[in-house]
Amino acid sequence: MHRILVRLFPSRLHRIGLLGLAPAALLLAMGAAAHAQFGPSPTTPVHDPSALRPPAGARVAIVEFEDMECPDCANANPLLKEAAAKYNIPWVRHDFPLSFHIWSTQAAVNARWFDTKSKKLGDDYRDLVFANQPSIVDLMGLRRFTENFAQSHGVAMPFAIDPQGKLLAAVKADYALGQRIGIEHTPTIWIVTANSKGAPFIEVVDRSKLFQLIDQALADTRSAPPAKTAHR
């Protein structure tokens, strides 16, 4: 799980008082901070819940904010894909690329370009990036991976896939949405419902309980009408 607020750059080291430490002590302190970064996360405090609803026509959906360079997002991806298929519910994937990841923003732009060909192609690209994440080490590696993906799917890539910056603007809009909600880490995953007898949304903190949470959401919305308003 990648948290947003911990970034051990020199300016931050000054703020948390680590630069004056001896090397051994510095390493220990940085290790403790890294543990805080990647350790278990509490439930996200939701400031703006307006986006935490199913798309039109659905009673229950999975909503995820993801970073395509985040290892824990890669870990979660197969399970979320399995759950969406098993329950035949929408999986709404929002971009939330973290600034310290060197290629995640470009990967999100690439995925949206493939979305313009077909939504399935865009999602297939996302899934394959996650599956091959360790082999993509920089932007050049991402470019080669993306060109190979396009070629294998019979798609010709232009030299510039987003010349007017519209796809990047959409990625940034997703990021801004996540900030309004209160995202603190990636992945952040919710099960969201329409007109539920229970909670309108619940965060999936323990992914071993994902199917159980979906079962409960479906039960709580069994007699409810589907959502009327689409949210991406």
Stockholm file with secondary structure:
# STOCKHOLM 1.0

chainA/1-232         MHRILVRLFPSRLHRIGLLGLAPAALLLAMGAAAHAQFGPSPTTPVHDPSALRPPAGARVAIVEFEDMECPDCANANPLLKEAAAKYNIPWVRHDFPLSFHIWSTQAAVNARWFDTKSKKLGDDYRDLVFANQPSIVDLMGLRRFTENFAQSHGVAMPFAIDPQGKLLAAVKADYALGQRIGIEHTPTIWIVTANSKGAPFIEVVDRSKLFQLIDQALADTRSAPPAKTAHR
#=GR chainA/1-232 SS CEESSCCCCHHHHHHTTCTTSCHHHHHHHHHHHHHHHHSCCCCCCCSCGGGCSCCTTCSEEEEEEECTTCHHHHHHHHHHHHHHHHHTCCEEEEECCCTTCSSHHHHHHHHHHHHHHCHHHHHHHHHHHHHTGGGCCSHHHHHHHHHHHHHHTTCCCCSCSCTTSHHHHHHHHHHHHHHHHTCCEESEEEEEESSCSSCSEEECSSGGGHHHHHHHHHHHTTTSCCCCSCCC
#=GC SS_cons         CEESSCCCCHHHHHHTTCTTSCHHHHHHHHHHHHHHHHSCCCCCCCSCGGGCSCCTTCSEEEEEEECTTCHHHHHHHHHHHHHHHHHTCCEEEEECCCTTCSSHHHHHHHHHHHHHHCHHHHHHHHHHHHHTGGGCCSHHHHHHHHHHHHHHTTCCCCSCSCTTSHHHHHHHHHHHHHHHHTCCEESEEEEEESSCSSCSEEECSSGGGHHHHHHHHHHHTTTSCCCCSCCC
//
